[in-house]
Amino acid sequence: MASQMEFDLTERILLHLESCEEVDTLHLAQQFGIEHQKIVGAVKSIQAHGELLKAEALTHKSLQLTEEGQSVALRGSHEAIIYAAVPGEGGIAQADLLASGGCNAKLGFSKAMSQGWLWLDKSVQPPLIRRRVANIVDHVQEQLLQLQLQLAGGEAQLSVSDLTDYKKRKLLQELSIKSFRLSKGPKFATTLTKLETDLTMDMLATGQWQQLRFKAYNFDALGASPMRGQLHPLLKVRTEFRQIFLEMGFSEMATNNYVEASFWNFDALFQPQQHPARDAHDTFFIKQPAHCFELPEDYVRRVQTVHSVGGYGSLGYGYEWQLAEAQKNLLRTHTTAVSARTLFQLANQAGGFKPAKYFSIDKVFRNETLDATHLAEFHQVEGVIADVGLTLGDLIGTLHAFFCKLGITRLEFKPAYNPYTEPSMEIFCYHPGLAKWIEVGNSGVFRPELLLPMGLPRDVNVIAWGLSLERPTMIKYGINNIRDLVGPKVDLKMVEDGPICRLDHV
């Protein structure tokens, strides 16, 4: 007969159970010299083969000295240590006593005073702590030492009040260990029969399936969650903004050019070549290729003229405009460069001008100092409407309609300056949570010096507005630092668990 060690763990358990009525899995783990968790795993395997055994869940509670309790048993209680720190003759200032007693000095001092071991002598200045008794008995240390011996023997005796006190002082902790009481089941056997998991064509054809035992399917088991990508909060808010523009009848502009010529980014927008924004400290210029030579010549000449000597009722800027400066490539600083290119195409399309509404949501780049609210790369949301006879009133009305769809109904406007819009307005909304007005965007009516050189009719006006995508996203998802939204510090768990964006639009 083969030795018992030659059987696998499940059969060892069944063979052991054959010789007794019941057994605790903790006892089995101790007898077999195997971790208890492995015994429990083997029991689960046996249960999967049918009613070979019964398993009744049990809970065993036991006491154990904490690390601090072991220290008290070895060195003495906190109150005894404080008592020993008071000189036998004379006394000690309370501050000095507490400083010498470590992190539990206050607790030890309070316990020593309550037991009448020490007293405060206020007849001297400063007051001193003195001993009230010549000798003490450290009952706490004695009880913990005795408890250690009792626990080693498998039993412990302690009054309810002492048990509660020592738990409160974190000297003792109560452990709960779960195990199973095993007994024979209705179909008990000392060997496991392999259960079939699949029904095959051969089993059906030969009738073998009638003699086989099949493993039961667990229809309540949860399936494994498939790995999948997650939408970033910026993309969720971007989708909502895009849907609002589409609902209002806007068409999306092509924003696939991160690199633009300075002409489209600045000159076409009537922004002078000496403007501070065109400095390398504010703009990322491209080294290779450094220049763009594919620009519409007639349009470039008209832009040069309006910059240098004026035109269309404007005096211009009165400086010598340089083509080489306009040809410099850069990372676009705003999506208004896309608007300029799109409006030029609108003015020169076949069939003449037709009213249009455009929007764009994409990245722009600025040489910013990085902090909690600024990045060198961020998103800009822009809306543009071109039609005959548009006025500032049309712009204000459109902004109210747009922001109402964002759930923002209280708006105010402040006059501002932009090189390419006149008049210009900063947009403020009232934030109920902060109880104050905050800036949410910029807007204006494009200047004639920008529109007429493109070839647009004189009676056509263009109104436009823009805002960032990051700020509303941070507000929506409760993010205080923009670097937690974009960049290497982004918490991927936040991206995975972030809710779907639902703006309160109407």
C-alpha positions in Angstrom: 0.0 0.0 0.0 1.4 3.3 -1.0 2.2 5.8 1.8 -0.3 8.6 2.5 2.2 11.2 1.3 1.9 9.8 -2.2 -1.7 10.9 -2.6 -2.5 14.5 -3.6 -3.9 16.8 -0.9 -7.6 16.3 -1.8 -7.3 12.5 -1.4 -5.4 12.9 1.8 -8.2 15.0 3.2 -10.8 12.3 2.1 -8.7 9.5 3.5 -8.4 11.3 6.8 -12.2 12.0 6.9 -12.9 8.3 6.3 -11.4 7.5 9.7 -13.3 10.1 11.7 -16.7 11.7 11.9 -15.6 15.3 11.5 -12.4 17.4 11.5 -11.6 21.1 11.5 -9.5 22.4 8.7 -7.2 24.2 11.1 -6.5 20.8 12.8 -5.8 19.3 9.3 -3.3 22.1 8.4 -1.5 21.6 11.7 -1.4 17.8 11.3 -0.3 17.9 7.6 2.1 20.7 8.1 0.5 22.7 5.3 -0.7 26.3 5.1 -4.4 26.5 6.1 -5.3 28.4 2.9 -4.1 25.4 0.8 -6.3 23.1 2.8 -9.3 25.4 2.1 -8.4 25.4 -1.6 -8.4 21.6 -1.7 -11.8 21.5 0.1 -13.2 23.8 -2.6 -11.9 21.5 -5.2 -13.6 18.5 -3.6 -16.9 20.4 -3.3 -16.7 21.1 -7.1 -16.9 17.3 -7.6 -20.3 16.9 -5.9 -21.6 16.1 -2.4 -18.5 14.2 -1.2 -18.3 16.1 2.0 -20.1 18.8 4.0 -18.3 22.0 5.1 -19.6 24.1 7.9 -18.0 27.6 8.2 -16.5 28.3 11.7 -15.0 31.4 13.3 -12.3 31.1 15.9 -11.5 34.2 18.0 -8.2 34.6 19.9 -6.3 37.3 21.7 -2.8 38.5 20.8 -0.5 41.1 22.2 0.2 43.9 19.9 3.8 45.1 19.3 3.2 47.8 21.9 1.7 45.2 24.3 4.8 43.1 23.9 6.9 46.2 24.7 4.9 46.8 27.9 5.3 43.2 28.9 9.0 43.5 28.5 9.8 47.0 29.8 6.8 47.9 32.0 3.6 50.0 31.5 3.6 53.6 30.4 2.5 54.8 33.9 5.3 52.7 35.6 7.9 54.3 33.2 6.6 57.8 34.1 6.7 56.9 37.8 10.3 55.7 37.5 11.2 59.0 35.8 10.2 61.0 38.9 13.1 61.4 41.4 12.6 59.6 44.7 13.7 62.8 46.5 12.5 66.1 45.3 10.4 66.3 42.1 10.4 67.2 38.5 8.7 69.8 36.3 5.7 68.4 34.4 7.1 69.6 31.0 10.5 67.8 31.7 8.7 64.7 32.8 6.6 64.5 29.7 9.6 65.2 27.5 11.4 62.2 29.0 8.5 59.7 28.7 8.4 59.3 24.9 5.3 59.4 22.7 3.0 57.8 25.3 4.1 60.1 28.1 0.7 61.9 28.4 -1.1 58.6 28.7 1.3 57.3 31.3 1.2 60.5 33.3 -2.6 60.5 33.3 -2.7 56.8 34.4 -0.1 57.4 37.2 -2.0 60.4 38.5 -5.4 58.6 38.5 -3.9 55.6 40.4 -2.5 58.0 43.1 1.2 57.2 42.4 2.0 60.9 41.7 0.8 64.4 42.8 1.3 68.0 41.7 3.0 70.2 44.3 1.8 73.8 43.6 3.4 75.2 46.8 6.6 75.8 44.8 7.3 77.7 41.6 7.3 76.3 39.1 5.0 73.4 40.4 6.7 70.0 40.6 5.5 66.4 40.2 6.4 64.3 43.2 5.9 60.7 44.2 2.9 60.0 46.5 3.9 56.4 47.3 7.3 54.9 47.8 6.7 51.7 45.8 4.3 50.6 43.1 3.1 47.3 41.6 2.9 47.3 37.8 -0.3 45.2 37.5 -0.5 45.9 33.7 2.9 44.4 33.1 2.2 41.4 35.3 -1.1 40.7 33.6 0.4 40.9 30.1 3.2 38.6 31.1 0.7 36.1 32.5 -1.4 36.5 29.4 1.5 35.6 27.2 2.0 32.3 29.1 -1.7 31.6 28.9 -1.9 32.2 25.2 1.1 29.9 24.6 -0.9 27.2 26.4 -4.0 27.8 24.3 -6.2 29.6 26.7 -6.4 33.1 28.2 -8.3 34.5 31.2 -8.8 38.2 31.6 -11.7 40.3 33.1 -14.0 42.1 30.8 -12.9 45.5 32.1 -9.2 44.8 31.7 -9.8 43.3 28.2 -11.7 46.5 27.2 -9.0 48.8 28.7 -6.1 46.9 27.0 -7.9 46.9 23.7 -8.5 50.6 24.0 -4.8 51.2 24.8 -3.9 49.0 21.8 -2.0 46.6 24.0 -4.2 43.7 22.9 -6.0 42.8 19.7 -8.6 40.2 18.9 -8.0 38.0 15.9 -10.7 36.2 14.0 -9.7 33.0 12.0 -12.2 31.4 9.7 -12.1 27.6 9.1 -14.4 24.8 8.1 -15.8 21.7 10.0 -15.7 18.8 7.5 -17.9 15.7 7.6 -18.9 13.0 5.2 -21.4 14.0 2.5 -24.2 11.9 0.9 -21.8 10.8 -1.9 -18.7 10.4 0.1 -15.8 8.6 -1.5 -12.0 8.5 -1.0 -11.2 9.2 -4.6 -12.2 11.9 -7.0 -13.8 11.1 -10.3 -12.8 13.5 -13.1 -15.8 15.5 -14.1 -16.4 16.2 -17.8 -16.6 19.8 -18.8 -17.6 19.5 -22.5 -20.3 17.5 -24.2 -18.8 16.1 -27.5 -20.3 14.6 -30.6 -18.7 11.2 -29.8 -20.4 11.1 -26.4 -23.7 11.7 -28.0 -23.2 9.2 -30.8 -22.1 6.4 -28.6 -24.4 7.2 -25.7 -21.3 7.5 -23.4 -22.7 10.7 -22.0 -25.2 8.7 -19.9 -22.5 7.1 -17.8 -20.3 10.2 -17.4 -20.5 12.9 -14.7 -20.5 16.5 -15.9 -19.2 19.5 -14.0 -22.1 21.9 -13.1 -22.0 25.3 -14.8 -22.0 28.3 -12.5 -24.3 30.7 -14.2 -23.9 33.2 -11.5 -20.1 33.6 -12.0 -19.0 37.0 -13.3 -17.2 37.1 -16.6 -13.8 38.6 -16.9 -13.9 42.3 -17.8 -12.4 42.8 -21.2 -9.5 45.2 -21.5 -10.6 48.4 -23.2 -9.6 51.9 -23.8 -11.0 54.8 -21.8 -12.0 58.3 -23.0 -10.0 61.1 -21.4 -12.1 63.7 -19.6 -11.0 66.3 -22.2 -12.4 64.1 -25.0 -15.7 63.7 -23.2 -16.2 67.4 -22.7 -15.0 68.0 -26.3 -17.7 65.7 -27.6 -20.3 67.6 -25.7 -19.1 71.0 -27.1 -19.0 69.5 -30.6 -22.6 68.3 -30.3 -23.7 71.7 -29.2 -22.1 73.4 -32.2 -23.7 70.8 -34.5 -27.1 71.4 -32.9 -26.7 75.1 -33.7 -26.0 74.4 -37.4 -22.2 75.0 -37.4 -19.8 73.1 -39.7 -16.4 71.9 -38.4 -13.3 73.5 -39.7 -10.3 71.5 -40.8 -7.7 71.8 -37.9 -5.2 69.2 -39.0 -2.3 71.7 -39.4 -0.5 72.2 -36.1 2.3 74.0 -38.1 1.2 77.2 -39.7 2.9 80.0 -41.5 3.2 83.3 -39.5 1.1 84.8 -42.3 -2.1 82.8 -41.4 -1.4 82.9 -37.7 -0.6 86.7 -37.4 -0.5 88.8 -40.7 -3.8 87.7 -42.1 -5.4 88.6 -38.8 -4.1 92.2 -39.0 -1.6 91.6 -36.2 1.6 93.7 -36.8 4.9 92.1 -37.2 6.3 94.0 -34.2 3.6 92.6 -31.9 5.0 91.1 -28.6 3.2 87.8 -29.2 5.4 87.2 -32.3 8.5 87.1 -30.1 10.2 83.7 -29.5 9.5 84.1 -25.8 5.7 83.7 -26.6 5.7 81.5 -29.8 7.3 78.2 -30.8 9.0 78.7 -34.2 10.0 75.7 -36.4 13.6 75.1 -37.3 13.0 72.6 -40.1 11.3 73.6 -42.4 11.8 77.1 -41.2 9.7 78.9 -43.9 6.5 78.4 -45.9 6.7 79.5 -49.6 3.2 78.4 -50.6 1.1 81.5 -49.9 -1.6 83.1 -52.2 0.4 85.9 -53.8 -2.5 88.4 -54.6 -3.8 88.0 -51.0 -0.3 88.4 -49.6 0.1 91.7 -51.5 -3.2 93.1 -50.2 -2.3 92.1 -46.6 1.1 93.8 -47.1 -0.6 97.0 -48.3 -3.1 97.2 -45.5 -0.3 96.7 -42.9 2.1 99.2 -44.4 0.0 102.1 -45.8 -3.5 101.1 -44.9 -6.6 100.7 -46.9 -10.4 100.0 -46.7 -10.8 103.1 -44.5 -7.8 102.2 -42.3 -4.5 104.0 -41.9 -2.7 100.6 -41.3 0.3 100.4 -39.0 2.8 102.4 -41.1 5.8 100.1 -41.0 7.8 98.2 -43.7 6.1 94.8 -43.9 8.5 91.9 -44.5 7.5 88.8 -46.5 10.3 86.8 -44.8 8.7 87.4 -41.4 5.3 86.2 -42.7 6.8 83.0 -44.2 8.2 81.8 -40.8 6.7 78.5 -39.7 5.4 78.1 -36.2 3.2 76.0 -34.0 -0.1 77.8 -34.2 -0.8 79.9 -31.1 -4.6 80.0 -31.7 -7.2 78.3 -33.9 -8.1 81.7 -35.3 -5.3 80.9 -37.8 -7.7 78.1 -39.0 -10.6 80.6 -39.1 -8.5 83.0 -41.3 -7.7 80.2 -43.8 -11.4 79.1 -43.8 -12.8 82.6 -44.3 -10.3 83.2 -47.2 -11.6 80.0 -48.8 -15.2 81.1 -48.2 -14.5 84.5 -49.9 -13.0 82.8 -53.0 -15.3 79.8 -53.5 -17.0 79.2 -56.7 -20.5 80.8 -56.9 -19.6 83.7 -54.7 -20.1 84.3 -51.0 -22.7 82.3 -49.0 -23.4 82.8 -45.2 -21.7 80.2 -43.1 -21.2 79.2 -39.5 -18.0 77.4 -38.5 -16.4 75.9 -35.3 -13.2 74.3 -34.3 -11.9 72.5 -31.2 -8.2 71.6 -31.3 -4.7 72.1 -29.8 -2.8 75.3 -29.8 0.8 76.0 -28.5 2.3 78.9 -26.6 5.6 79.3 -24.9 4.1 79.6 -21.4 5.6 79.1 -18.0 4.0 75.9 -16.7 2.0 76.1 -13.5 -1.3 74.9 -12.0 -3.4 76.8 -14.6 -1.1 77.1 -17.6 0.4 74.6 -20.1 2.4 75.1 -23.2 -0.1 72.9 -25.1 -3.8 73.3 -24.6 -7.1 73.3 -26.5 -9.1 76.2 -27.9 -12.8 76.2 -28.7 -13.8 78.7 -31.4 -17.1 79.7 -33.1 -17.3 81.9 -36.2 -20.4 83.2 -38.1 -20.1 85.1 -41.4 -23.2 86.9 -42.8 -24.5 90.1 -44.2 -25.1 92.9 -41.7 -24.1 91.2 -38.5 -23.8 93.5 -35.5 -22.6 93.4 -31.9 -26.2 92.6 -30.9 -26.1 89.4 -33.0 -22.8 88.4 -31.2 -24.3 88.9 -27.8 -27.5 87.1 -28.7 -25.5 84.2 -30.2 -23.3 84.0 -27.1 -26.4 83.8 -24.8 -27.8 81.0 -26.9 -24.4 79.1 -27.0 -23.7 79.4 -23.3 -27.3 78.6 -22.4 -26.7 75.2 -24.0 -23.7 74.8 -21.7 -26.0 75.4 -18.7 -24.7 78.9 -18.2 -27.4 81.6 -18.2 -25.9 84.5 -16.3 -23.4 86.3 -18.6 -21.7 89.7 -18.5 -19.5 91.4 -21.1 -16.4 93.6 -20.6 -14.8 95.7 -23.4 -11.4 94.4 -24.4 -8.7 94.9 -27.1 -7.8 92.3 -29.7 -5.7 93.2 -32.8 -8.2 91.5 -35.2 -11.6 92.3 -33.6 -13.3 95.7 -33.1 -15.3 95.9 -30.9 -14.0 93.1 -28.6 -15.5 91.7 -25.4 -14.4 89.4 -22.6 -17.1 87.0 -21.5 -17.8 86.5 -17.8 -20.3 84.1 -16.2 -21.5 83.8 -12.6 -20.2 80.7 -10.8 -22.7 79.7 -8.1 -20.2 77.4 -6.3 -17.5 80.2 -6.1 -20.2 82.9 -5.7 -18.3 85.2 -8.0 -18.0 86.2 -11.7 -15.2 84.4 -13.7 -13.9 84.9 -17.2 -14.9 82.1 -19.6 -14.0 83.4 -23.0 -13.2 86.2 -25.5 -15.2 87.5 -28.4 -15.5 90.2 -31.0 -16.4 91.4 -34.6 -13.6 90.8 -37.1 -12.1 94.1 -38.4 -12.6 95.2 -42.0 -8.8 95.3 -42.4 -8.9 91.5 -41.9 -12.0 90.6 -44.0 -11.8 92.9 -47.0 -8.3 91.9 -48.2 -9.7 88.3 -48.3 -12.2 89.3 -50.9 -15.4 89.2 -48.7 -18.1 91.6 -49.7 -18.1 95.0 -47.8 -21.5 94.3 -46.3 -20.4 91.0 -44.8 -19.4 91.0 -41.1 -17.9 88.1 -39.1 -18.6 87.6 -35.4 -16.4 85.1 -33.4 -15.8 83.9 -29.9 -13.4 81.5 -28.2 -12.8 79.7 -24.9 -10.5 77.0 -23.6 -11.5 73.4 -23.2 -9.3 72.7 -20.2 -11.0 75.1 -17.8 -14.6 73.8 -18.1 -13.2 70.2 -17.9 -11.3 71.0 -14.7 -14.5 72.5 -13.2 -16.7 69.6 -14.4 -14.4 66.9 -13.0 -13.2 68.8 -9.9 -9.5 69.0 -10.9 -7.6 71.9 -9.4 -4.2 71.5 -11.2 -4.1 71.4 -15.0 -1.0 69.2 -14.8 -3.2 66.5 -13.2 -5.4 66.6 -16.3 -2.7 66.5 -19.0 0.9 65.2 -18.8 2.9 62.5 -17.0 1.1 63.1 -13.7 -2.3 62.0 -14.9 -4.0 59.4 -12.7 -5.1 56.7 -15.2 -7.6 55.4 -12.6 -9.2 58.9 -12.7 -9.5 58.5 -16.5 -11.0 55.0 -16.2 -13.5 55.9 -13.5 -14.4 59.4 -14.7 -18.2 59.7 -15.4 -19.7 60.5 -18.8 -19.8 64.3 -19.3 -23.4 65.6 -19.3 -23.7 69.4 -19.6 -27.0 70.9 -18.4 -27.7 72.3 -21.9 -31.2 73.0 -23.2 
